[in-house]
Amino acid sequence: MRTLFFVLGALVAVAFGFWAYRVNYETQGTVKRVSALQNQIAAERETMTMLRAEWAWLNRPSRIEALVAANNDTLNLGPLQPDHFGEVAMVAWPPLVAKDLEEGWDGITREDITVTEIAATDPTPRPHHRPEIIQAKAAQ
């Protein structure tokens, strides 16, 4: 009987040792992956900082003014003036096709839609904050 307990105890100890060994190596692998991800995040943040600085350098007003002056003959760029703005009515919209009027973009026509009118009992419905008014209306 003692031998049986000794053998079972040894098997349990080996099983726990194997489990601890596996968990240890899984944890080390996870730590390595987390470290790699943190390094990647740091590199991406550094890249973003560099790109922001480069964007600020490229968009500095003196550079933009020099580019506008150099390309003014072809692009005719300049500051915005009030006469550069227009009204929506001034836009040349494409003509409507009869199909566009009869059928929507999703294929639903006017015949597919039914509208049900509900007669209003109170011409000016308003929310009531006092419960006694709601109960009085419900009792009627």
MDAnalysis code that builds the backbone (N, CA, C; Angstrom):
import MDAnalysis as mda
import numpy as np

u = mda.Universe.empty(420, n_residues=140, atom_resindex=np.repeat(np.arange(140), 3), trajectory=True)
u.add_TopologyAttr("name", ["N", "CA", "C"] * 140)
u.add_TopologyAttr("resid", np.arange(1, 141))
u.add_TopologyAttr("resname", ["MET", "ARG", "THR", "LEU", "PHE", "PHE", "VAL", "LEU", "GLY", "ALA", "LEU", "VAL", "ALA", "VAL", "ALA", "PHE", "GLY", "PHE", "TRP", "ALA", "TYR", "ARG", "VAL", "ASN", "TYR", "GLU", "THR", "GLN", "GLY", "THR", "VAL", "LYS", "ARG", "VAL", "SER", "ALA", "LEU", "GLN", "ASN", "GLN", "ILE", "ALA", "ALA", "GLU", "ARG", "GLU", "THR", "MET", "THR", "MET", "LEU", "ARG", "ALA", "GLU", "TRP", "ALA", "TRP", "LEU", "ASN", "ARG", "PRO", "SER", "ARG", "ILE", "GLU", "ALA", "LEU", "VAL", "ALA", "ALA", "ASN", "ASN", "ASP", "THR", "LEU", "ASN", "LEU", "GLY", "PRO", "LEU", "GLN", "PRO", "ASP", "HIS", "PHE", "GLY", "GLU", "VAL", "ALA", "MET", "VAL", "ALA", "TRP", "PRO", "PRO", "LEU", "VAL", "ALA", "LYS", "ASP", "LEU", "GLU", "GLU", "GLY", "TRP", "ASP", "GLY", "ILE", "THR", "ARG", "GLU", "ASP", "ILE", "THR", "VAL", "THR", "GLU", "ILE", "ALA", "ALA", "THR", "ASP", "PRO", "THR", "PRO", "ARG", "PRO", "HIS", "HIS", "ARG", "PRO", "GLU", "ILE", "ILE", "GLN", "ALA", "LYS", "ALA", "ALA", "GLN"])
u.atoms.positions = np.array([
    [0.822, -1.184, 0.000],
    [0.000, 0.000, 0.000],
    [0.873, 1.258, 0.000],
    [1.951, 1.168, 0.798],
    [2.868, 2.292, 0.830],
    [3.517, 2.505, -0.528],
    [3.846, 1.448, -1.163],
    [4.483, 1.536, -2.474],
    [3.530, 2.181, -3.482],
    [2.257, 1.813, -3.403],
    [1.254, 2.389, -4.301],
    [1.162, 3.899, -4.090],
    [1.094, 4.336, -2.835],
    [1.048, 5.771, -2.550],
    [2.331, 6.461, -2.998],
    [3.458, 5.797, -2.808],
    [4.731, 6.365, -3.227],
    [4.769, 6.542, -4.747],
    [4.317, 5.519, -5.470],
    [4.299, 5.587, -6.943],
    [3.312, 6.647, -7.402],
    [2.116, 6.694, -6.803],
    [1.121, 7.710, -7.177],
    [1.642, 9.112, -6.865],
    [2.277, 9.280, -5.724],
    [2.858, 10.576, -5.368],
    [3.935, 10.992, -6.348],
    [4.768, 10.044, -6.754],
    [5.822, 10.348, -7.723],
    [5.218, 10.724, -9.069],
    [4.158, 10.023, -9.493],
    [3.489, 10.351, -10.762],
    [2.851, 11.737, -10.699],
    [2.223, 12.056, -9.577],
    [1.619, 13.387, -9.422],
    [2.710, 14.455, -9.449],
    [3.840, 14.199, -8.786],
    [4.945, 15.164, -8.783],
    [5.501, 15.357, -10.190],
    [5.635, 14.277, -10.945],
    [6.121, 14.379, -12.329],
    [5.111, 15.144, -13.184],
    [3.815, 14.862, -12.988],
    [2.779, 15.555, -13.762],
    [2.799, 17.052, -13.461],
    [2.893, 17.412, -12.176],
    [2.960, 18.829, -11.822],
    [4.241, 19.475, -12.346],
    [5.331, 18.754, -12.321],
    [6.585, 19.276, -12.863],
    [6.471, 19.530, -14.357],
    [5.862, 18.589, -15.080],
    [5.659, 18.770, -16.514],
    [4.751, 19.965, -16.788],
    [3.681, 20.087, -16.005],
    [2.749, 21.216, -16.169],
    [3.477, 22.538, -15.904],
    [4.258, 22.609, -14.828],
    [4.987, 23.834, -14.501],
    [6.005, 24.165, -15.594],
    [6.647, 23.152, -16.146],
    [7.612, 23.347, -17.230],
    [6.922, 23.963, -18.447],
    [5.766, 23.404, -18.828],
    [5.004, 23.921, -19.977],
    [4.553, 25.356, -19.745],
    [3.996, 25.624, -18.571],
    [3.511, 26.971, -18.266],
    [4.666, 27.966, -18.274],
    [5.825, 27.553, -17.768],
    [6.990, 28.428, -17.741],
    [7.398, 28.826, -19.161],
    [7.475, 27.876, -20.069],
    [7.884, 28.192, -21.435],
    [6.807, 28.950, -22.201],
    [5.540, 28.675, -21.932],
    [4.471, 29.466, -22.553],
    [4.547, 30.913, -22.081],
    [4.806, 31.101, -20.800],
    [4.928, 32.451, -20.247],
    [6.121, 33.175, -20.855],
    [7.241, 32.494, -21.001],
    [8.410, 33.125, -21.611],
    [8.128, 33.520, -23.060],
    [7.406, 32.665, -23.787],
    [7.045, 32.998, -25.165],
    [6.120, 34.200, -25.225],
    [5.168, 34.256, -24.303],
    [4.247, 35.387, -24.264],
    [4.987, 36.672, -23.917],
    [5.915, 36.597, -22.986],
    [6.707, 37.776, -22.616],
    [7.520, 38.257, -23.815],
    [8.084, 37.340, -24.588],
    [8.850, 37.727, -25.780],
    [7.950, 38.398, -26.816],
    [6.731, 37.839, -27.010],
    [5.801, 38.442, -27.969],
    [5.365, 39.833, -27.515],
    [5.091, 39.998, -26.224],
    [4.702, 41.309, -25.698],
    [5.843, 42.304, -25.866],
    [7.055, 41.871, -25.595],
    [8.218, 42.746, -25.759],
    [8.386, 43.161, -27.221],
    [8.204, 42.212, -28.137],
    [8.313, 42.532, -29.564],
    [7.228, 43.524, -29.974],
    [6.010, 43.335, -29.473],
    [4.926, 44.263, -29.797],
    [5.195, 45.652, -29.222],
    [5.726, 45.717, -28.009],
    [6.055, 47.015, -27.423],
    [7.141, 47.715, -28.230],
    [8.128, 46.964, -28.704],
    [9.167, 47.554, -29.556],
    [8.576, 48.052, -30.869],
    [7.651, 47.282, -31.431],
    [7.010, 47.690, -32.678],
    [6.176, 48.954, -32.469],
    [5.448, 49.027, -31.355],
    [4.648, 50.218, -31.055],
    [5.556, 51.433, -30.885],
    [6.674, 51.259, -30.188],
    [7.620, 52.369, -30.002],
    [8.173, 52.834, -31.346],
    [8.486, 51.895, -32.229],
    [9.001, 52.264, -33.554],
    [7.940, 53.007, -34.361],
    [6.691, 52.555, -34.276],
    [5.609, 53.230, -35.004],
    [5.385, 54.641, -34.463],
    [5.459, 54.792, -33.139],
    [5.307, 56.135, -32.558],
    [6.442, 57.052, -33.007],
    [7.642, 56.516, -33.062],
    [8.778, 57.312, -33.525],
    [8.589, 57.712, -34.989],
    [8.086, 56.781, -35.794],
    [7.819, 57.084, -37.200],
    [6.750, 58.161, -37.325],
    [5.695, 58.055, -36.510],
    [4.636, 59.065, -36.553],
    [5.164, 60.439, -36.155],
    [6.023, 60.487, -35.156],
    [6.614, 61.761, -34.739],
    [7.446, 62.356, -35.864],
    [8.231, 61.509, -36.540],
    [9.047, 61.984, -37.649],
    [8.161, 62.483, -38.798],
    [7.080, 61.752, -39.089],
    [6.194, 62.160, -40.179],
    [5.476, 63.469, -39.856],
    [5.092, 63.652, -38.585],
    [4.468, 64.925, -38.195],
    [5.446, 66.085, -38.372],
    [6.691, 65.868, -37.987],
    [7.705, 66.918, -38.153],
    [7.935, 67.209, -39.634],
    [7.983, 66.166, -40.440],
    [8.174, 66.356, -41.884],
    [6.986, 67.088, -42.498],
    [5.782, 66.744, -42.050],
    [4.572, 67.407, -42.555],
    [4.595, 68.894, -42.181],
    [4.978, 69.192, -40.949],
    [5.067, 70.592, -40.530],
    [6.125, 71.331, -41.352],
    [7.242, 70.675, -41.650],
    [8.299, 71.297, -42.450],
    [7.819, 71.558, -43.877],
    [7.091, 70.600, -44.448],
    [6.617, 70.772, -45.822],
    [5.491, 71.799, -45.923],
    [4.746, 72.017, -44.860],
    [3.615, 72.942, -44.897],
    [3.923, 74.296, -44.273],
    [5.166, 74.628, -44.104],
    [5.489, 75.929, -43.533],
    [5.113, 77.010, -44.554],
    [4.602, 78.137, -44.079],
    [4.091, 79.176, -44.987],
    [5.119, 79.688, -45.988],
    [6.381, 79.828, -45.595],
    [7.381, 80.357, -46.535],
    [7.570, 79.412, -47.722],
    [7.533, 78.114, -47.481],
    [7.683, 77.142, -48.565],
    [6.467, 77.177, -49.484],
    [5.264, 77.246, -48.882],
    [4.042, 77.286, -49.694],
    [4.024, 78.542, -50.558],
    [4.412, 79.681, -49.977],
    [4.453, 80.923, -50.758],
    [5.438, 80.810, -51.912],
    [6.594, 80.197, -51.673],
    [7.586, 80.026, -52.745],
    [7.049, 79.110, -53.842],
    [6.350, 78.039, -53.460],
    [5.771, 77.140, -54.464],
    [4.686, 77.839, -55.278],
    [3.859, 78.637, -54.605],
    [2.813, 79.373, -55.322],
    [3.443, 80.360, -56.291],
    [4.479, 81.064, -55.851],
    [5.142, 82.029, -56.735],
    [5.798, 81.326, -57.921],
    [6.376, 80.152, -57.695],
    [7.055, 79.439, -58.777],
    [6.069, 78.860, -59.784],
    [4.880, 78.484, -59.341],
    [3.913, 77.843, -60.231],
    [2.702, 78.718, -60.514],
    [2.811, 80.009, -60.292],
    [1.662, 80.890, -60.461],
    [1.206, 80.965, -61.908],
    [2.125, 80.891, -62.861],
    [1.742, 81.004, -64.264],
    [0.934, 79.804, -64.743],
    [1.170, 78.610, -64.190],
    [0.425, 77.426, -64.635],
    [-0.789, 77.135, -63.762],
    [-0.672, 77.346, -62.463],
    [-1.765, 76.990, -61.559],
    [-2.678, 78.156, -61.221],
    [-2.176, 79.373, -61.359],
    [-2.942, 80.573, -61.042],
    [-3.505, 80.501, -59.624],
    [-2.646, 80.202, -58.682],
    [-3.054, 80.099, -57.281],
    [-2.976, 81.455, -56.605],
    [-3.806, 81.640, -55.614],
    [-3.785, 82.876, -54.842],
    [-4.686, 82.741, -53.638],
    [-4.734, 83.766, -52.799],
    [-5.596, 83.687, -51.620],
    [-7.070, 83.679, -52.015],
    [-7.897, 83.123, -51.154],
    [-9.335, 83.075, -51.414],
    [-9.931, 84.470, -51.332],
    [-10.813, 84.755, -52.268],
    [-11.530, 86.023, -52.307],
    [-13.024, 85.732, -52.186],
    [-13.828, 86.722, -51.798],
    [-15.272, 86.475, -51.677],
    [-15.930, 86.049, -52.984],
    [-15.399, 86.480, -54.124],
    [-16.029, 86.098, -55.391],
    [-15.690, 84.663, -55.801],
    [-14.855, 83.960, -55.031],
    [-14.560, 82.554, -55.315],
    [-15.676, 81.628, -54.853],
    [-16.566, 82.127, -54.017],
    [-17.646, 81.306, -53.485],
    [-18.893, 81.498, -54.329],
    [-19.727, 80.487, -54.383],
    [-20.957, 80.563, -55.160],
    [-22.124, 79.983, -54.392],
    [-23.242, 79.878, -55.068],
    [-24.462, 79.325, -54.484],
    [-24.674, 77.929, -55.052],
    [-25.484, 77.156, -54.376],
    [-25.766, 75.797, -54.837],
    [-26.479, 75.841, -56.185],
    [-27.290, 76.859, -56.412],
    [-28.019, 76.970, -57.675],
    [-27.074, 77.162, -58.861],
    [-25.851, 77.587, -58.616],
    [-24.895, 77.810, -59.698],
    [-24.228, 76.520, -60.171],
    [-24.415, 75.421, -59.445],
    [-23.779, 74.155, -59.799],
    [-24.544, 73.520, -60.954],
    [-23.835, 73.050, -61.959],
    [-24.455, 72.377, -63.102],
    [-24.631, 70.903, -62.754],
    [-25.814, 70.545, -62.290],
    [-26.095, 69.166, -61.909],
    [-26.404, 68.344, -63.151],
    [-26.093, 67.059, -63.150],
    [-26.451, 66.226, -64.300],
    [-27.969, 66.089, -64.379],
    [-28.511, 65.954, -65.596],
    [-29.969, 65.858, -65.725],
    [-30.491, 64.560, -65.112],
    [-31.691, 64.647, -64.540],
    [-32.322, 63.472, -63.952],
    [-32.908, 62.597, -65.048],
    [-32.705, 61.313, -64.926],
    [-33.272, 60.354, -65.864],
    [-34.607, 59.901, -65.295],
    [-35.556, 59.569, -66.161],
    [-36.880, 59.157, -65.691],
    [-36.780, 57.951, -64.762],
    [-35.827, 57.062, -65.012],
    [-35.647, 55.889, -64.149],
    [-35.300, 56.319, -62.728],
    [-34.484, 57.383, -62.601],
    [-34.109, 57.875, -61.278],
    [-35.321, 58.366, -60.499],
    [-36.303, 58.902, -61.206],
    [-37.488, 59.415, -60.529],
    [-38.430, 58.300, -60.109],
    [-38.484, 57.227, -60.884],
    [-39.439, 56.160, -60.600],
    [-38.882, 55.102, -59.663],
    [-37.597, 54.840, -59.728],
    [-37.004, 53.771, -58.936],
    [-35.824, 54.318, -58.150],
    [-35.784, 54.017, -56.864],
    [-34.704, 54.486, -56.009],
    [-33.421, 53.731, -56.293],
    [-32.363, 54.107, -55.615],
    [-31.061, 53.495, -55.839],
    [-31.034, 52.045, -55.422],
    [-31.943, 51.654, -54.513],
    [-31.947, 50.273, -54.045],
    [-33.013, 49.432, -54.732],
    [-33.673, 49.983, -55.769],
    [-34.659, 49.209, -56.508],
    [-36.061, 49.285, -55.946],
    [-36.281, 50.040, -54.891],
    [-37.618, 50.165, -54.309],
    [-38.365, 51.260, -55.053],
    [-39.562, 50.948, -55.520],
    [-40.378, 51.932, -56.216],
    [-41.411, 52.509, -55.264],
    [-42.128, 53.514, -55.745],
    [-43.154, 54.144, -54.905],
    [-44.281, 53.178, -54.570],
    [-44.543, 52.226, -55.458],
    [-45.616, 51.269, -55.217],
    [-45.268, 50.303, -54.084],
    [-43.978, 50.124, -53.804],
    [-43.553, 49.217, -52.738],
    [-43.751, 49.807, -51.348],
    [-43.986, 51.105, -51.268],
    [-44.092, 51.783, -49.980],
    [-45.554, 52.084, -49.699],
    [-46.006, 51.684, -48.519],
    [-47.371, 52.013, -48.102],
    [-47.294, 52.961, -46.921],
    [-48.123, 53.991, -46.971],
    [-48.167, 54.981, -45.906],
    [-49.503, 54.854, -45.215],
    [-49.473, 54.670, -43.921],
    [-50.694, 54.573, -43.135],
    [-50.823, 55.835, -42.303],
    [-51.957, 56.508, -42.453],
    [-52.177, 57.722, -41.679],
    [-52.890, 57.361, -40.394],
    [-52.427, 57.925, -39.311],
    [-53.045, 57.710, -38.010],
    [-53.622, 59.036, -37.563],
    [-54.917, 59.024, -37.259],
    [-55.574, 60.250, -36.826],
    [-55.106, 60.605, -35.418],
    [-54.761, 61.859, -35.235],
    [-54.302, 62.313, -33.930],
    [-55.499, 62.655, -33.062],
    [-55.516, 62.179, -31.830],
    [-56.618, 62.493, -30.918],
    [-56.411, 63.843, -30.268],
    [-55.196, 64.196, -29.985],
    [-54.874, 65.483, -29.383],
    [-54.131, 66.291, -30.435],
    [-54.628, 67.480, -30.810],
    [-53.977, 68.219, -31.890],
    [-52.547, 68.650, -31.558],
    [-52.239, 68.873, -30.307],
    [-50.885, 69.282, -29.933],
    [-50.369, 68.361, -28.837],
    [-49.856, 67.197, -29.184],
    [-49.361, 66.289, -28.147],
    [-48.100, 66.850, -27.495],
    [-48.081, 66.789, -26.179],
    [-46.932, 67.256, -25.414],
    [-46.604, 66.223, -24.355],
    [-45.360, 66.077, -23.996],
    [-45.020, 65.149, -22.917],
    [-45.469, 65.719, -21.575],
    [-45.984, 64.843, -20.740],
    [-46.429, 65.259, -19.414],
    [-45.474, 64.714, -18.388],
    [-45.074, 65.561, -17.483],
    [-44.125, 65.154, -16.461],
    [-44.815, 64.769, -15.167],
    [-46.098, 65.077, -15.062],
    [-46.807, 64.752, -13.830],
    [-47.632, 63.494, -14.043],
    [-47.481, 62.478, -13.210],
    [-48.185, 61.213, -13.407],
    [-49.695, 61.340, -13.296],
    [-50.215, 62.313, -12.521],
    [-51.665, 62.417, -12.377],
    [-52.321, 62.816, -13.694],
    [-51.628, 63.589, -14.523],
    [-52.191, 63.964, -15.819],
    [-52.236, 62.740, -16.725],
    [-51.185, 61.928, -16.695],
    [-51.155, 60.717, -17.517],
    [-52.253, 59.763, -17.078],
    [-52.447, 59.609, -15.777],
    [-53.493, 58.711, -15.278],
    [-54.870, 59.250, -15.623],
    [-55.075, 60.568, -15.562],
    [-56.374, 61.151, -15.897],
    [-56.684, 60.944, -17.369],
    [-55.681, 61.096, -18.232],
    [-55.902, 60.871, -19.668],
    [-56.188, 59.403, -19.945],
    [-55.530, 58.507, -19.223],
    [-55.750, 57.079, -19.425],
    [-57.137, 56.669, -18.956],
    [-57.665, 57.336, -17.929],
    [-58.989, 56.996, -17.410],
    [-60.086, 57.430, -18.371],
    [-59.848, 58.437, -19.185],
    [-60.877, 58.925, -20.123],
    [-61.077, 57.964, -21.205],
])
